[in-house]
Amino acid sequence: MRDLIQSDLTSDARLALDLALTVRHDGDGGVADDLTDPTGLTTWVRAHHDTLPDTDGFVADEAALTAVRELRAAVRTLFARAVRPGAPSPADAARLLPLPEALRRLNVAAARTPTVPVLDWADDAEPVVRHQGVRGEGEVVAVLAQAAVAFLAGPDRARLRACHAPRCVRYFLKEHPRQEWCRPACGNRARVARHHERHKQAG
């Protein structure tokens, strides 16, 4: 799923989108969820070793799974709000949280573990400040929530769209004015569906 996300995004935008993309089209016309059990969350977190803390030793339990799934529901609700007046992802349309509840979940998760600024300064580069979580059991959830807050409050939010190709449930960032779908395969499916619909109406 990482290949769907543009390489020029900030790590916050990538994390927020990657979390939302754990709900996806399964290839058979249904919706797949990468976070159905602790093993799925463990695998997903370890795949994000470049943006999440202590991923090598991370092993999810039921509490972590519940916390991340609750956060994801909040993030996808807020993504649905961000794409207005466009429609939300079909995966969310019937089960969006009330906005105050989505905001509460996001803010509570972001506060689970504080972050501290850490200065990196390589010999051949400018100094860079990154925010590192103070170690604790809620660190992964807090980092994900803080990334979502930064993304939703940042300039990339204006490019957020829900893909409405047949069977797709993804959110994506619009890269150019004519982009309608998250990836070319979705565009092809949408064009085929429109073609069949026109021929059905003509017949």
C-alpha positions in Angstrom: 0.0 0.0 0.0 3.0 2.3 0.4 3.3 2.6 -3.4 0.1 4.5 -3.5 1.4 7.4 -1.5 3.5 10.1 -3.0 7.1 10.3 -2.0 7.1 14.0 -1.5 4.8 13.9 1.5 5.8 14.7 5.0 6.1 11.7 7.3 3.0 13.0 9.1 0.9 12.9 5.9 2.3 9.5 5.0 1.5 8.1 8.4 -2.1 9.5 8.5 -2.8 8.3 5.0 -1.2 4.9 5.6 -3.4 4.4 8.7 -6.5 5.2 6.7 -5.4 2.9 3.9 -5.5 -0.1 6.3 -9.1 -0.2 5.1 -9.0 -1.1 1.4 -10.6 -2.9 -1.5 -9.9 -6.7 -1.2 -9.9 -7.5 -4.9 -13.2 -9.4 -4.8 -15.5 -6.5 -4.5 -15.4 -6.3 -0.8 -13.5 -4.3 1.9 -10.4 -5.7 3.6 -9.1 -4.6 6.9 -5.3 -5.0 7.6 -5.9 -4.4 11.4 -8.3 -7.2 12.4 -6.0 -8.8 15.0 -2.9 -8.0 17.0 -0.7 -9.8 14.4 -1.9 -7.5 11.7 -1.2 -4.4 13.7 2.3 -5.8 14.6 3.1 -6.4 11.0 1.8 -2.9 10.0 3.8 -1.1 12.7 7.0 -3.0 11.9 6.6 -2.0 8.2 6.7 1.7 9.3 10.1 1.5 11.0 11.2 4.8 9.3 8.3 6.8 10.9 7.2 5.0 14.0 9.3 4.4 17.2 10.7 1.1 18.4 9.1 -0.9 15.6 11.5 -3.9 15.8 10.5 -4.8 19.3 6.8 -3.8 18.9 4.3 -6.6 19.5 0.7 -5.5 19.5 -1.9 -6.7 22.1 -5.6 -6.4 22.1 -5.5 -3.0 23.9 -3.1 -1.5 21.3 -5.3 -3.0 18.5 -8.4 -1.4 20.0 -6.7 2.0 20.5 -5.4 2.1 16.9 -8.7 0.9 15.4 -10.6 3.6 17.4 -8.1 6.2 16.2 -8.5 5.0 12.6 -12.2 5.4 12.8 -11.7 9.0 14.0 -9.2 9.7 11.3 -11.4 8.3 8.5 -14.3 10.4 9.9 -12.2 13.5 9.8 -11.0 12.6 6.3 -14.6 12.4 5.3 -15.1 15.9 6.6 -12.0 17.1 4.9 -13.2 16.0 1.4 -16.5 17.9 1.6 -18.4 18.8 -0.4 -17.3 15.6 -2.0 -18.7 12.3 -0.8 -16.7 10.2 1.8 -15.2 6.9 1.0 -18.0 4.3 0.5 -16.4 2.2 3.3 -17.3 5.0 5.8 -20.4 6.6 4.5 -22.8 4.6 6.7 -20.6 4.5 9.8 -19.0 7.9 10.4 -18.5 8.9 14.0 -20.2 12.1 15.2 -17.7 14.9 14.6 -17.2 15.8 18.3 -16.5 12.1 19.1 -13.9 11.9 16.2 -12.2 15.0 17.5 -12.3 13.7 21.1 -10.7 10.4 20.1 -8.0 12.0 18.1 -7.1 14.5 20.7 -7.1 12.0 23.6 -4.9 9.6 21.5 -2.5 12.4 20.7 -2.1 13.2 24.4 -1.4 9.6 25.4 2.4 10.1 25.2 4.1 13.5 25.1 6.8 14.2 22.5 10.0 16.0 22.9 12.1 17.8 20.2 15.3 16.1 19.3 18.0 17.8 17.2 19.8 15.9 14.5 22.7 17.6 12.8 24.8 15.6 10.3 28.2 16.9 9.2 27.0 17.6 5.6 23.5 18.8 6.3 21.4 21.5 8.0 20.2 20.8 11.5 16.8 19.1 11.6 14.4 18.9 14.5 12.3 15.8 14.8 9.7 15.0 17.5 10.3 11.8 19.5 7.8 10.2 21.8 8.6 9.8 25.4 8.7 6.0 25.9 5.5 4.5 27.0 2.8 1.9 26.1 0.7 4.5 24.2 3.6 5.8 22.1 2.7 4.3 18.8 -1.0 5.4 19.1 0.1 8.9 20.2 2.6 9.2 17.3 -0.1 8.2 14.8 -2.6 10.6 16.3 -0.1 13.5 16.3 0.7 12.8 12.7 -3.0 12.9 11.8 -3.4 16.2 13.7 -0.4 17.7 11.8 -1.8 16.4 8.5 -5.4 17.6 9.0 -4.2 21.1 10.2 -1.6 21.4 7.3 -1.7 22.5 3.7 -1.9 18.9 2.2 -5.4 18.4 3.7 -6.8 20.6 0.8 -5.6 17.9 -1.7 -7.3 15.0 0.1 -10.0 13.2 -1.9 -12.0 10.0 -1.6 -11.6 7.6 -4.6 -15.0 6.8 -6.1 -13.9 4.2 -8.6 -16.0 1.1 -8.5 -15.2 -1.0 -5.3 -12.4 1.5 -4.2 -12.6 2.8 -0.6 -9.3 4.7 -0.5 -8.4 8.3 0.3 -5.6 9.9 -1.7 -3.9 13.2 -2.3 -4.7 14.9 -5.6 -1.5 15.4 -7.5 -2.8 17.3 -10.5 -6.0 19.2 -11.4 -7.5 16.4 -13.6 -6.9 13.5 -11.2 -10.1 11.8 -10.1 -8.9 8.4 -8.8 -6.2 7.2 -6.4 -4.3 5.2 -9.1 -4.6 4.3 -12.8 -6.3 0.9 -12.2 -9.2 2.7 -10.5 -9.4 5.1 -13.4 -9.6 2.2 -15.8 -12.3 0.5 -13.8 -14.3 3.7 -13.6 -14.1 4.2 -17.4 -15.1 0.6 -18.0 -18.1 1.0 -15.7 -19.2 4.3 -17.4 -18.9 2.6 -20.8 -21.1 -0.3 -19.7 -23.6 2.1 -18.2 -23.8 4.1 -21.4 -24.4 1.0 -23.5 -27.0 -0.3 -21.1 -28.9 2.9 -21.3 -28.6 3.0 -25.1 -29.9 -0.6 -25.4 
